[in-house]
Amino acid sequence: MSAQVITRDEAIRNARAALDAARRRRDSMPIRQAAEAAAIGSTKTADEIELILRRLHRQAAAQRGQGEQQLADAA
């Protein structure tokens, strides 16, 4: 069996594709499931992580709403 050599650019593209796929899987997880997965090897419990994720989710939604309002105001 011979090892195939790929260019640096190909390696970067492959790594980016793998990371993007992992992000899509992570982003499609329910918050509780994501918290349980993140708690593995962490000093925080799944409950603590779930609370943090829910706060971040609410903040992101609020910021998206503010951005949409600013766009509407500018129009």
N, C-alpha and C positions, 0 to 999 in steps of 0.2 A: 504494500500500500504506500503510495507516495503522498506527501503533504502538499497541498495546493497553496501557493503564495498569492495573497491578495494585496492590492495597493492600500495605502493608508486611507485614502478617500473612501474606498469600499468598506474598510473596517469601520470607519466613522459612520457611514450610512447604515451599516448593519447594526451597530450599537445604538444609534439614534432610533431606528425602527423597533428594536427590542425594548428600549425605554418607553417609547410612545405606546407600544402594546401594553406594557406593564401599567402605565398611567391610565389607559382606557379601562383596564380591568379594575384597577383601584377605584377610579372615579365612578364605576358602575356598581360598586358594592354598597349595600345598605350601611348607614352610619354605624350601627351596632357591630356589624360584621367587620368593618374596617377598624373599629376600636379594639375589638378582640384580637385581630391580627397584629395591630400595632403594639398591644400590651405584651406580646411575647418578647421576653428579654428586656422589658422596660421596667423602670422603677415605679411607673404609674400603673394604676389598675385600669381595666377596660372601662369601668364607670367614669373614672376621671378623664380618660381620653375621649370618651363619648361626649361628655359635657363640653370639653374643649372644642371638639369637632362641630358640635351643634352651635356653639357661640360663633365660631369662625364662619359657619354656613350662613347664620343670620346676618353677620356683619357684611359678608360678601353680597348678599341679596340687597341689603340696604345701600351699599355702595353702587351696585348696578342701578338701583332705582334713582339715586342721586345723579348718576351719569346720564341716564335717560332724560331726567328732568332738565339737566343743563343743556342737553342737545335740543330739547323742545323749546327752552327759553331762547336759545341762540337762533332758532329758525324764524 
